Amino acid sequence: MARKRITLALAKGRIFNDTLTLLEKSGISIKKIDKKSRELIFKLDELTILSCKPSDVPKYVELGAADCGIVGSDCIAESQCDIYEPLSLNFGHCKMIVAIKKNQKFEFKAGKEVKIATKYPNIASEYFKKKKMIPEIIYLNGSVELAPLIGLSDVIVDITETGETIRKNNLKIIDTVMSIAAKFIVNKRSYRTLSNEIQSLSGSIKK
């Protein structure tokens, strides 16, 4: 019986090259994937690859546009999508942090209002609510480090690998919200209907 083709959504950007390396090491030919191409769909031997904006990958998987995906756990947490997360992968490591101006003091105090600049409104809001604080989210899509420097926010919530960008912008890290890594995620219906194919794929990339 012929194997069914499955659709795999891959996050462009930070983890894309590592993801392709993982697929190649797993015995999957990636020759048809042109990193410089503007194409968004690539047909491999047994896979259809969707090249997606990272924040969209969990939604594509949840809605069944893709059977499975590889994306950072930050995007999964922020999306709040109803999906399976059967496998953590050994790349894409970084952390989500809270940072303030270098010369500023900050107190985590219950009932205190706090202005937060971030690309991750759901994660940031939940984090500060757990601290029993009152979050005011300022959604920014880039250069969030600028916000506290010009008085737009009290803190930022953002991801960092080394902390270098934080330090170069006269900010300091005061807490870690979560550790981040790439994950293999699966649509719940596909997990049932394509279980053999998906387990075969997850097994090969797990090695």
N, C-alpha and C positions, 0 to 999 in steps of 0.2 A: 504493500500500500504506500502510495507516495506521501511524503511528508508535506504538511501544510505550510504555506509561507506565512511567517509572522512579521509584524511591523514593529520596528524598534525606533523610538524617538531618542535622539541624542541632543544633548545641550551644546550649543555652539559656545565659543568663548573660552573661558578659563580652563575647563577640563576636556575640551574637545580632542586635542592631540593625545592626551593620556588615554582617553576612551578608545580612540582608533588603535593605539598601540596594544591595548588590552584585547581588542577584538582580533587583531592580527596574531597575537601570541596564543589566542584560543583556537587558532586554525581557520579563522574566517578571512577570506580574501577581501581586502579593502581597496584593491586597485581601481575600482570604478568610482571611488569617492575622491573627488577633486577638491582639496581643501580651499583652493582659490576660486572655485566655481560659485556662481550665485544660484545654482540649482539647489532645490530644497528636498528633492526625492531622489534616492539612488536605489536601483534594483540590483541586489547581490544574488548569489546563487540560491540561498534559502531565506534571505531576509530582504525586507524593504526598509530602508533607512530614511527617517525623516530628520532633517537638520533644522532644529528649532531654537527659538529664544529660550534660555534656561527656565525662566519663570513660567513658560507655557507648557513645558514637558509634563508636569503632573496633571494638568488639566486635559491635555490630549490623551493621556493614559486613562484618567478617570472616565472620560466620555467615550472611550473605545476607538478613538481615531488612531491610536497606537495600542498594540497589545501589551507592550512593555517599554521601559525607558531607562536611561542612565542619566542621572542628574544629581546635583549637590543637595545634601540634606537641608540646607537653608531654604532652597526653593520648595522643597516638600513641606517643611514646617509652615512656611509663609502661605502656601496655597490652601492648606487645610482640606486637601482633597481626600476622598474616600478610596484609597488604593492599598494594595499590599506592598510591603517593603521587605522582601525576603532576604536580601543580601546587601551587606555593606562592603565596599570595595576599598582597596588599599591605595587610594590616591585622592587628590582633591582636598587634602587636609588643610584646614585653616580654622579660625574661630570667629564667632560673632561677639563683639565687645561693646561695652559702654565706655565712651571717652568724653573728657571735658577739656577746657582750656588748661594749659600747663600750670598757670599760677592761680587757678580757681580751686575752691574747696566745695565739696558736695556732700550732703548728708542724705542717706536713704531713710526718710522719716515718714511714717504712716500719716496719711491725710495731706501730705505736701503735694502741691501742683508742680508738674515738671513738663517743660517743652522739649520734645524729642524730634530731632531731624533724622530721617531714616528712609531707606528704600524698602524697609521691612515693617510696615505698620502693624500687621497682626502680631508678629513676634515681639516687637517692642512694647505694644500695648499690653499684651499678656504678661510680659516680664515685670513691668512696673505695677500692674494690678496685683501681682503676687506679692509685691513689696508693700501692698496696701497704699500705694501712691495714686495720684490722679494724673494720668498721662494726657498731654495734648500733643497729638501727632502732627508733625509738619512733613508731609511727603515730598521727598526730593528724589530725582532719578539719577543724580550724579553729583560728585564733588560735595558730599555731605559735610566734609571736614570744614568747609567754609562757614557753615551756619553758626557754630558757637563763637567763631572769631569776630563776626559782625553783629553779634547779639540777637540773631534770629532764633536761637535755641539755647537751652541750658546744657544739653548733652547731645551726643549722637549715638546711634546704634548702627553698627556697620561690621562688615567682615574684614579680616586682616590675616595675612600669612605670617609676616615678620614683625609687624608694628612699625615698620620704617616710615610709611606714609603718615601715620599718626604722629610720630615724633617730628618729622620734617615740617609739619604744619602746626607746631607748638601746642600739641594736644597730649594728653596722657590717658592711659587706660586705667579705669577704676574698677571694672568687673568684667567677667566673662559670662555671656548669656548662654552660649552653647558651643560645643565642638562640632565641626562640620567635616563631612567626608562625602565622596560620591557614593550613590546607592543605586542598586538595580531595583526598579519598581515594576509592578504588574497590575493590569486591569483585572478586576475581580472576576468578571465573566470569562475573560480570556484564560484565566488561571484554571478554569474548569474545562473549557472547550478545547483548549490547545495545551493541555497540561504536559503531554509528552515533549512537545517541541520547546516549550518554555523551560521545563526542567532540564532538557538537554542543553539549552543555551546557558542557563544559569550555572549548570554544572561545569561547562567548559570554561566560562569566564572566572569561576571560583578557583580553578586549579592554580 
